[in-house]
């Protein structure tokens, strides 16, 4: 059979395009801010992971410019060879200090970080246990390892314990969970996960991609939020969200970081983080350290948004984070509503299978600390109006 035969049945994107509801690859023509220009029109940005709004911070931008001028555009090699800069080491040391871990290592992307950490830590005779709603990069990291992957239903601690009981006593085990889950915005039950890990001799890894800068003391993430910093073995995080850059990290003991540095293929065989990205992430980190009020502002505007949405009759999923799902259920309804909102000046992200079950499609609102109450109320009125208008004509 011809490898390309599958293209003939891959028609859904084209079908959505023909209906005018294809939601992807909208062209951004401005900075990633609370209001943006997309395809020539002003949009209220309620669909960015730029949680602290630091992509437009003058200090962060200036740091990137200076790094470009000093180091050029790239390192042209892996960290193992010619690709380690003093900037990388400074960023890793600053992160380790901020996160209160012995050591940090960095990758060129967040996705690559999960691939590199999990595939290195979980060996042929080991087990890795995942929440079913973990990020795709965690799943791919598990696939890249030689270990056995087990899963438990989302935040179901009884099933997690059931899976832990299946792990042979002579095998290593890593429990991996998102800290803040990227679709629903809920927080992992880390206290219970840590308790079960201790009971069954497992290690714990938390993906703080959507937690860093969002929850915990000064934005230090999920373990800090629960007061469990000494109980979680590995933190993973990204630079592409609160740190306003690109890349990712692992924070752990010196022994764990040293092991992964010398065994992780995604780390060993990839070019290192470009200078401007490293400098921007470092500047953003220092800004967060000096401005902890940003994290409080993000929490406050998130609470205000949930309140405003409820007052406008918008059906949301409860959360304690800047991620606020609006349930829309049906895929085509979701895409139609997203398109209508886009046309009226509000950008949100439609979430469809496989990111959600088929009957649990949603619009994912994600907020920035820089968003104002006036913008929230403007967006809420538009969302409520468009839902009402679409419901009136939708054939259910």
N, C-alpha and C positions, 0 to 999 in steps of 0.2 A: 504493500500500500504506500502511496505517495505521502511523505511527511506533511505536505502542504494541504492534504485533503480536508483537514479539520477547519481550514479557513472558510470553507463553503457553508458550514453550519454556524459559524460565528457571526450571527446577524443582529444580536440585540443592540449593540451600540448604533448601528445604522438605523434600526427601527426607531430608537429614541430620537435620533437626529431628524428623521423624517417627520416625527410628531412635534418637533420643536422643543423637546424637554430634555435633551442630552445635557448633563450637568457639569461636565468636566472640562478642564483646560481653558477656563475663562482667562483672558489675558489681562494681567495687572500692569498698569501704566504709571504707577506711582509707588511711593514707599509703603511698606507694610505698617499701616497706622490705623487709628480708630475710624477714620474716613479715608477711602481710597478712590482711585479712578480705575475703573474696569471697563474696557471696551468703550472708552470715551465718556463714561457717565459716572457721577458720584454715587458711591455705595457706602452705607454704614457697615463696617466690617465686624460681623459677629461670627466669623468662622476662621479665626487665626489662632495658632498656638503661641503667638508672641505675647505670652501672659503678662509680662511686666512692661511691655511696650518699649523695650530697650533697643529695638532695631533702628529707632530714630534718635536715640540718645547721642548728643554731640560728643561726649567723651568716648563712647564705644566706636563711633564712626571715625573719630580722629585717630584712635589706636590702630584701627585697620589700615588707614591711609599711611601712617608712619611705618607700619610693618611692611607694607608693599614697597615703600621707598627704600627701606633698609635692606630687606631680604629678597626682594623680587616677588614673583608671582607664585612660585612653588618650590618644593624641595627636590623633586625629581628622583626620589628614592625612598626606600622603606626606612623605618626607624632603626632597623638593624644595621643599615649601611650608612649612607651619607645623609639620611633624612631627619636626624635629631637636632633640633635647634635649642638654644638656651630658652627660647619662648616656651617650647613644649615642657621643659623641666620646670620653669617657673609656674606655668599653668597647673601642672600636676601637683607641685608642692603647695600651691595656694588652695587648690581644691581639697587636698588631703587635710590641710589645717581647718578649712571651713567645715568639712564633713566629719571631722574628728576621727579619721581613720589613719592607719599607719602609712598607707601608700595609695597612689592613684596612677593608672595608666590610661592613655587616651587613644582613641581610634578616629578615623577620618569621617565616619558617619555613626549615628546612633544605631541604625540597623546592623551595621557591621560589628558594633560592640556586643550586641546579644549573640550574634553568630560566633564571635571570637571567644567570649567568656564561657558560654555553655558548652560549646564543642570541645573546649580545652579541659574544663573541670570534670565533665561527665565522660568517663572512659568506658571501655568495652563491657565491663562487668558491673557497671554502675546503673543507677536508676535516676530519672528526673521526673518530678511530679508537677503538673501544671494545672492552674485554673483554666477552665475551658474558654474563658473570655480574655485570656492573655493576648498580647500583641502578636501579630504575625511573625515578627522577627524572633520572638522567643520560640515559637514553633519551629522555625527554620533552624535556629540554633540547636534545638533538640534533634532535628533530623540530621544535622551535620555531625552530631556526636555519634559515638558507637554504642551509647547506652540504650536502655529500655525506657520509653516514655509512657507514663501513666497520666491520666487526667481525672479531674474531679469537677462536678457541676459548680457553676459560679458561686463562690463564697460558701459552699456546702462543706462545713468542717467535719460532719459525720462521714461524708464520702472521702474526704482527705484522709481521715484516720483509717478508713477501710483500705485505701490504697497503700498507706504506709505499712499496714500489716502484711501486705503482699510482698514487700521487699525482703529478700533473704537477709539473715543476720550478718552474713559475711560480705555483703555488697554495700558500696557507698550510695548515698542518696542525697539529692539536691531538690529542695522545694523551691519553685520559681513562681513568683506572682507579680503582677502589676501592683504598684502602690496605689495610684489613682487610675482606675480603668478608663481608657480613652474614649469609649463610646457613651457610657452612662454617667461617668463622673463620680461613681461611688468609690469608697476607700476600702482596701483590703482589710480583712479581719486579722491584722498582723499579730495582736496579742495571742489569739488562739493558734495561729500558725506556728509561732515561736514555741508555745507550750507543747504542741504536738511534736515539733521537731526535736525538742529536748527529750520527750518521752521515748521517741523511737530512734534517736541517734542520727537524725538527718541534719543537713546544713540548710540555711535559708538565704535566698537571693531575692532582692526586691528591685524591680524595674521602676525607677523614679522619674522616667521621662516626663510624665505629667504631674509629678509631685514636687520636683525641685523648683524652688521659687514660688511655690503655691501653698504648701502646708508645712507644718513644723516650725520650730523656732527660727525666725529669720529666713524661712524658706528652705530649711535643711532637709525636708522630705518626710517620708512616711515613718521611718523609724524614730525620728525626732518627734513627730506628731504624737506618737504613742509612748515616748520615753523609753524606747527599746534600742537605742543606738549601740549598746554593748552586746545586744542579743542577735543582731542581723549580721551575717557573715560577709555578704557581698551587696554593695549598691551598684546599680548600673544607672546611667543617666545620659541625657543628650545635651548638646549645645544649641540645638536648632529651635528651642522653645524659649524658656526664660532667659537663657544666656545669649540669645539674639545672634547666633552664628551658625556653624555647622560642625558636627563631630559628635563624639560620645566618650564615655569614660567608664572605668571600673574602679571602685574604691573598696579596699579590703585590707587584710593584713599584708605585711611586706612579703611573707612567704608565699601567699596566694598570688600576689601580683607578679612576683619574680617567676613563679611557675608558669603563669599564663603568658608572660612576655616571651618565654622561651619555647612554648609549645603550641601557641595559637596561630594556626595558619592564616586566618583573616588579618591578624596583626603583622605577622612576619613577612607576608608576601603582598602587602599593600603599601602604596606610597603614603607618606606621612601627611598629617594635617597641614594644609597650606598656611604660611605665616600670617596672612591677614585674618584667617579664621581663628587661629590660636590667639592672636592679639586681641581680637574683638571679644572672644569668650572670656579672656582674662580681664579685660576692662569691664565687661558686664558683671563678672563675679565680684570685682572690687566695688563696683557701684552698688550692688545688692548688699554687700557687707556694710557699706556706709549709709545705706538708705533702707533700713528694715521696714520703714513705714510703707514702702511700695507693696509689700506682701499683705499688710493690713488693708491697704486701699483696694487691692484685688479682691480680698475677702468681702469687704463692704459693698463693692459694686456688684459682686456676684449675688449677695443677699438681696440687694435692691432690685436686681433684675428678676430674681425668682418672685419677689413680691409683686413687681409690676406685671409680670406675665400672668400671675394668678388673678390679679385685679382685672385684667383684660380677658379673663376666661380661657387662657391658653393652657392646654393639657400638657403638663411637664412631669418628668420623672424627678423625684426628690433627690437632691445631692447636696454636698457641703463644699463644692468646688466650683471653679469657673466653667465647668462643662455642664451644660443644661440641655438635656434631650427633650425635644418636643415630639411626642408620639404621633405618628401618622399612619402606621400599620402597613398600608398597601404601597407597593413599589411605585406604580404609575401615579397614584395620588401624590406620593412624596415628591416625585420629580416634577409634577405639574405645579405643586405648591412652591417648590424651590424656584422654579422658573418665574412664576408670578411675582414672588418676593424680589427676585433679582431685577425684574423689570421695574418694580416700584422702588428700588434703591436700597434693598437689604440683602446682604450676602450671608448665607448660612450654608452649611455642608449637608447634603442629603446622604444618608447612610443606608445602604442596601445590602442584601446577601452578597458575599458570604460574611460580611462584617457583622450582620445581625441575622437572626432567624427570619424566614420568609414573611412571617406575619407581624414582625416587630420592627419594621422600618421606621426611621426617625429622621428629624432634622436636628443636627448637632450644633447647638450654639456654644461657642467658646469665647470667653471674654478677656479683655486686656485691662490692666490697671488704669490705663489712660482713657478708657471709655467714660463718658459723662452720663449723669442721670438724664439729662435732656435727650441725648441720643438714644438711651435705652427706652424712654417713654415714646419717642418717635417711632422706633422700630417695633415696639410692642403693639402700638396702635395699627401699624401697617400689617403685622403678622395676624393679629386678631381679625382685621377686616378681610384679609385675603383668605383666611380659613373659613370665615362665614360665607364669603362669596363662592368659594369652591364647593363647600358642603351643600349649598343650595342647588347646585347643578350636577353634583357627582352622583353617578349611578352606583349605589351601594348594593 
